[in-house]
Amino acid sequence: MIQGKTNSFRRFGFLFALSIAAFALLAACGDNDDNGNGNGGNGSGGNGAATTTATSDATQEPSTGGGTIEIVYIPGWPDGVSASNLWKVLLEEQGYTVNLTGLDVAPAYTGIAGGDLDAYISTWLPHTHESYLSQFEDDLEVISSWYGPAGLFLTVPSYVDVDSLADLADNADTFGSTIVGIEAGAGMMGILANSVMPTYGLEDWNLLEGSTPAMLAELERAIAAEEPVVVTLWSPGWWYGEFDLKNLEDPENAWGEPDELSIVARAGFSEEFPEVAQWWSNWTMTDEQYAPLETLITEMGDGNEEQAVLAWLENEDNRALAESWLQ
């Protein structure tokens, strides 16, 4: 197995190969799993660049550990973007080198399973990303979960007079029989198409595939015009603090039980980096602790994620929380 310490030449070759294979991998994984991947989507805001390697200013003495850790995230999904940048800052303060790589979800898991990448720290388990765990079972390890419950929803602006998924079929004209979705490869889209829509008689509706930023742009446009719209959203997400929204009730539990945000690494990672694995096992966050971080990263915009993390850590309570993980 190739370990996490990859040189720049092999890293370039790996990313080039994955860029060629990405569409095929997404299609294959989507066909093999009713639940798909995705954070449900995992949202918007955050870093869309392929890789970032800038380091933060160290504010602590380095630990006795060290080495290079390759963390992958899904561009446009805010929980992964914020969590990855949080740990890039914290680990580099402890003397590690951290490279962040942005990939679509199928190549991300393929890279971890192959050993070219070390970890994806915002996996939705046990449901949404289950297909990838099953596909690469022998080559992955689940280290811990850090947030829950994490839910998937169809969501409308609060001014829309619809409260339940059971009401959608009778209001097809209101929404033009259209649901605004996210990336086609997201697990949320698989659950929606294969479970939620059939359960509530929405098989003839149009499920728009696109991207999380495009979905959020349409949501913002509709709200500005006070028009009805139904979109795919999930919690945690900064949008609940930005817009006045209503998650539609799911009386038939078609979405399934909530997930937890978990850390998945290549097999053998915790043996090579026991200190980091222990810190990740210590890591938990509540809504009150996490939401300000994600909001700050979103507000500061692409390219400023590490600066946003450092600003979040300037708060004494946040710094104390982070220090509690590093035991």
C-alpha positions as CSV (number, residue, x, y, z in Angstrom):
1,M,0.0,0.0,0.0
2,I,1.2,3.5,-0.9
3,Q,1.5,5.6,2.3
4,G,0.4,9.2,2.7
5,K,3.8,10.7,2.1
6,T,3.5,11.2,-1.7
7,N,6.0,13.2,-3.7
8,S,4.8,16.0,-6.0
9,F,5.4,14.1,-9.2
10,R,3.3,11.1,-8.2
11,R,0.6,13.4,-6.7
12,F,0.3,15.2,-10.0
13,G,0.0,11.9,-11.9
14,F,-2.6,10.7,-9.5
15,L,-4.8,13.8,-9.8
16,F,-4.4,13.8,-13.6
17,A,-5.6,10.2,-13.8
18,L,-8.5,10.8,-11.5
19,S,-9.6,13.8,-13.5
20,I,-9.9,11.6,-16.5
21,A,-11.8,8.9,-14.6
22,A,-14.0,11.0,-12.5
23,F,-17.2,11.0,-14.6
24,A,-17.0,7.2,-15.1
25,L,-16.4,6.6,-11.4
26,L,-19.4,8.8,-10.4
27,A,-21.6,7.1,-12.9
28,A,-20.6,3.6,-11.7
29,C,-21.0,4.4,-8.0
30,G,-24.4,6.1,-8.6
31,D,-25.7,3.0,-10.5
32,N,-24.5,0.6,-7.8
33,D,-26.1,2.3,-4.8
34,D,-29.6,3.5,-4.0
35,N,-28.3,5.7,-1.3
36,G,-25.4,7.0,-3.3
37,N,-22.7,9.1,-1.8
38,G,-22.8,12.7,-0.9
39,N,-23.2,14.5,2.2
40,G,-26.5,14.4,1.4
41,G,-24.8,16.8,-0.6
42,N,-22.7,18.7,1.6
43,G,-23.2,22.1,0.8
44,S,-21.8,25.2,-0.6
45,G,-19.6,28.0,0.4
46,G,-15.9,27.2,0.8
47,N,-13.0,26.1,-1.3
48,G,-13.5,25.1,-4.9
49,A,-9.8,24.8,-5.8
50,A,-8.3,21.5,-6.5
51,T,-5.5,21.7,-4.0
52,T,-4.3,24.1,-1.3
53,T,-0.9,23.8,0.4
54,A,-0.5,27.1,2.2
55,T,0.5,26.8,5.8
56,S,-0.8,28.8,8.8
57,D,1.3,30.6,11.3
58,A,2.1,28.3,14.2
59,T,0.8,29.4,17.6
60,Q,1.9,26.3,19.5
61,E,5.0,24.3,20.0
62,P,5.1,21.4,17.6
63,S,4.3,17.9,18.9
64,T,6.7,15.0,18.9
65,G,4.8,13.8,15.8
66,G,5.2,15.0,12.3
67,G,5.0,13.9,8.7
68,T,2.7,14.7,5.7
69,I,-1.0,14.0,5.8
70,E,-3.1,14.1,2.6
71,I,-6.7,15.2,3.4
72,V,-9.4,15.1,0.7
73,Y,-12.6,17.2,0.7
74,I,-15.5,17.7,-1.7
75,P,-15.4,21.3,-3.2
76,G,-18.6,23.2,-2.5
77,W,-19.6,21.0,0.5
78,P,-19.2,23.3,3.5
79,D,-18.9,20.7,6.3
80,G,-16.0,19.0,4.5
81,V,-14.4,22.3,3.5
82,S,-14.6,23.8,7.1
83,A,-13.6,20.6,8.9
84,S,-10.6,20.0,6.5
85,N,-9.3,23.5,6.9
86,L,-9.8,23.4,10.7
87,W,-7.6,20.4,10.9
88,K,-5.1,21.7,8.4
89,V,-4.5,24.6,10.8
90,L,-4.5,22.5,14.0
91,L,-2.2,19.8,12.6
92,E,0.3,22.3,11.1
93,E,0.4,24.0,14.5
94,Q,1.5,20.7,15.9
95,G,4.3,20.2,13.3
96,Y,2.6,18.2,10.6
97,T,2.4,19.1,6.9
98,V,-1.1,18.9,5.6
99,N,-2.1,19.0,1.9
100,L,-5.8,19.5,1.0
101,T,-7.1,18.0,-2.2
102,G,-10.5,18.8,-3.7
103,L,-12.1,15.9,-5.6
104,D,-15.5,14.6,-6.5
105,V,-16.7,12.0,-4.1
106,A,-16.1,8.8,-6.0
107,P,-12.4,9.6,-6.9
108,A,-12.0,10.8,-3.2
109,Y,-12.8,7.4,-1.9
110,T,-10.8,5.7,-4.6
111,G,-7.8,7.7,-3.7
112,I,-8.1,6.9,0.0
113,A,-8.6,3.2,-0.6
114,G,-5.6,3.2,-2.9
115,G,-3.4,4.9,-0.3
116,D,-2.6,8.0,-2.3
117,L,-4.8,10.1,0.0
118,D,-5.0,9.7,3.8
119,A,-8.5,10.7,5.0
120,Y,-11.8,12.2,4.3
121,I,-13.0,13.7,7.5
122,S,-16.6,14.5,6.7
123,T,-18.0,11.1,5.7
124,W,-21.8,10.7,6.3
125,L,-22.4,7.3,8.0
126,P,-23.9,4.9,8.5
127,H,-26.3,5.5,5.5
128,T,-25.3,8.1,2.9
129,H,-21.8,7.0,2.2
130,E,-22.3,3.4,3.0
131,S,-21.9,2.2,-0.5
132,Y,-18.3,3.5,-0.6
133,L,-17.5,1.8,2.7
134,S,-18.8,-1.5,1.3
135,Q,-17.0,-1.1,-2.0
136,F,-13.6,-0.4,-0.3
137,E,-14.2,-2.2,3.0
138,D,-10.8,-3.8,3.2
139,D,-8.8,-0.6,2.4
140,L,-10.5,1.9,4.7
141,E,-10.8,2.4,8.5
142,V,-13.4,4.5,10.3
143,I,-11.7,6.4,13.0
144,S,-14.6,8.2,14.8
145,S,-17.6,10.4,14.4
146,W,-17.6,14.1,15.4
147,Y,-21.0,15.5,14.7
148,G,-24.6,14.2,14.8
149,P,-27.4,13.9,14.0
150,A,-26.9,15.0,10.4
151,G,-30.1,15.1,8.4
152,L,-31.2,15.3,4.7
153,F,-34.2,17.3,3.7
154,L,-36.3,18.8,0.9
155,T,-36.6,22.4,2.0
156,V,-38.7,25.4,1.0
157,P,-38.7,29.1,2.0
158,S,-40.8,29.7,5.1
159,Y,-43.4,31.7,3.1
160,V,-44.4,28.7,1.0
161,D,-47.6,27.1,2.3
162,V,-46.3,23.5,2.2
163,D,-45.2,21.7,5.4
164,S,-44.7,18.0,4.5
165,L,-43.4,15.9,1.7
166,A,-46.8,14.4,1.6
167,D,-48.2,17.8,0.4
168,L,-45.9,18.1,-2.7
169,A,-47.8,15.9,-5.1
170,D,-50.9,18.1,-4.7
171,N,-48.9,21.2,-5.2
172,A,-47.1,20.2,-8.4
173,D,-48.2,23.4,-10.3
174,T,-46.8,25.6,-7.5
175,F,-43.3,24.2,-8.0
176,G,-43.6,23.4,-11.7
177,S,-43.1,19.7,-10.7
178,T,-39.4,20.5,-10.2
179,I,-37.0,19.8,-7.4
180,V,-33.7,21.7,-7.5
181,G,-30.9,19.2,-6.7
182,I,-27.2,19.2,-6.4
183,E,-24.3,17.1,-7.8
184,A,-25.5,14.0,-9.6
185,G,-23.1,11.8,-7.7
186,A,-24.2,12.9,-4.3
187,G,-25.7,10.2,-2.1
188,M,-28.6,12.5,-1.3
189,M,-29.6,12.5,-4.9
190,G,-29.7,8.7,-5.0
191,I,-31.9,8.5,-1.8
192,L,-34.1,11.2,-3.2
193,A,-34.7,9.5,-6.6
194,N,-34.9,6.0,-5.3
195,S,-36.7,6.4,-2.0
196,V,-38.2,9.8,-1.3
197,M,-39.8,10.6,-4.7
198,P,-41.5,7.2,-5.1
199,T,-42.7,7.2,-1.5
200,Y,-44.5,10.5,-2.0
201,G,-45.8,10.0,-5.6
202,L,-43.2,12.3,-7.2
203,E,-41.9,9.9,-9.9
204,D,-43.0,12.3,-12.7
205,W,-41.3,15.3,-11.2
206,N,-38.1,16.8,-12.7
207,L,-35.1,16.4,-10.4
208,L,-32.6,18.9,-11.6
209,E,-28.9,17.8,-11.3
210,G,-26.2,20.5,-11.1
211,S,-24.0,21.7,-8.3
212,T,-24.5,22.8,-4.7
213,P,-23.5,26.5,-5.6
214,A,-26.1,26.5,-8.4
215,M,-28.8,25.1,-6.2
216,L,-28.1,27.8,-3.6
217,A,-28.1,30.5,-6.2
218,E,-31.5,29.4,-7.3
219,L,-32.7,29.3,-3.7
220,E,-31.4,32.8,-3.2
221,R,-33.0,34.1,-6.4
222,A,-36.4,32.6,-5.6
223,I,-36.3,34.1,-2.1
224,A,-35.4,37.5,-3.4
225,A,-38.4,37.2,-5.8
226,E,-40.6,35.6,-3.1
227,E,-41.3,32.7,-5.5
228,P,-41.9,29.0,-4.5
229,V,-39.0,26.7,-4.8
230,V,-38.1,23.3,-3.3
231,V,-34.4,22.4,-2.9
232,T,-32.2,19.7,-1.5
233,L,-30.5,20.8,1.8
234,W,-29.0,19.1,4.8
235,S,-28.0,19.9,8.4
236,P,-25.5,21.1,9.5
237,G,-25.5,24.0,7.0
238,W,-24.8,27.7,7.2
239,W,-27.9,28.4,5.1
240,Y,-30.2,28.0,8.1
241,G,-28.7,31.1,9.6
242,E,-28.8,33.0,6.3
243,F,-32.3,32.3,5.1
244,D,-35.7,31.8,6.7
245,L,-36.3,28.1,5.6
246,K,-38.6,25.2,6.4
247,N,-37.5,21.6,6.2
248,L,-40.5,19.5,4.9
249,E,-41.7,16.8,7.3
250,D,-41.1,13.2,6.3
251,P,-43.9,11.2,7.9
252,E,-42.9,8.0,6.0
253,N,-39.3,8.3,7.0
254,A,-38.3,8.0,3.4
255,W,-35.0,9.7,4.0
256,G,-34.1,7.1,6.6
257,E,-32.4,7.7,10.0
258,P,-30.0,10.6,10.4
259,D,-26.3,10.1,9.8
260,E,-23.2,11.2,11.8
261,L,-20.2,13.0,10.3
262,S,-17.3,10.6,10.5
263,I,-13.6,10.3,9.7
264,V,-12.6,7.7,7.2
265,A,-8.9,7.0,6.5
266,R,-6.9,4.6,4.5
267,A,-6.2,1.3,6.2
268,G,-3.2,1.6,8.4
269,F,-3.5,5.3,9.0
270,S,-4.0,5.1,12.7
271,E,-0.9,2.9,13.1
272,E,1.2,5.3,11.1
273,F,-0.3,8.4,12.8
274,P,-1.5,7.3,16.2
275,E,-1.3,10.8,17.7
276,V,-3.6,12.2,15.0
277,A,-6.0,9.3,15.1
278,Q,-6.3,9.9,18.9
279,W,-6.9,13.6,18.4
280,W,-9.6,12.9,15.8
281,S,-11.2,10.4,18.2
282,N,-11.4,13.2,20.8
283,W,-13.0,15.6,18.3
284,T,-16.7,16.4,18.8
285,M,-18.7,19.6,18.0
286,T,-22.2,20.8,18.7
287,D,-24.3,23.0,16.5
288,E,-23.4,26.0,18.6
289,Q,-19.7,25.3,18.3
290,Y,-19.7,24.3,14.6
291,A,-22.1,26.8,13.0
292,P,-20.0,29.9,13.6
293,L,-17.0,28.3,12.0
294,E,-18.8,27.2,8.9
295,T,-20.5,30.7,8.6
296,L,-17.2,32.5,9.0
297,I,-15.5,30.4,6.3
298,T,-18.5,31.0,4.0
299,E,-18.5,34.8,4.6
300,M,-14.7,35.2,4.1
301,G,-14.9,33.3,0.8
302,D,-12.8,31.1,-1.3
303,G,-9.1,31.3,-0.7
304,N,-9.5,32.6,2.9
305,E,-10.5,29.4,4.6
306,E,-7.4,29.1,6.8
307,Q,-7.6,32.8,7.8
308,A,-11.3,32.1,8.8
309,V,-10.2,29.2,11.0
310,L,-7.5,31.3,12.6
311,A,-10.1,34.0,13.3
312,W,-12.4,31.4,14.8
313,L,-9.6,30.2,17.0
314,E,-9.0,33.7,18.3
315,N,-12.1,33.2,20.5
316,E,-10.9,31.9,23.8
317,D,-13.7,29.3,24.1
318,N,-13.0,28.0,20.6
319,R,-9.3,27.7,21.3
320,A,-10.0,25.9,24.5
321,L,-12.3,23.5,22.7
322,A,-9.6,22.8,20.1
323,E,-7.0,22.3,22.9
324,S,-9.3,19.7,24.5
325,W,-9.1,17.6,21.3
326,L,-5.3,17.7,21.3
327,Q,-4.9,15.5,24.4
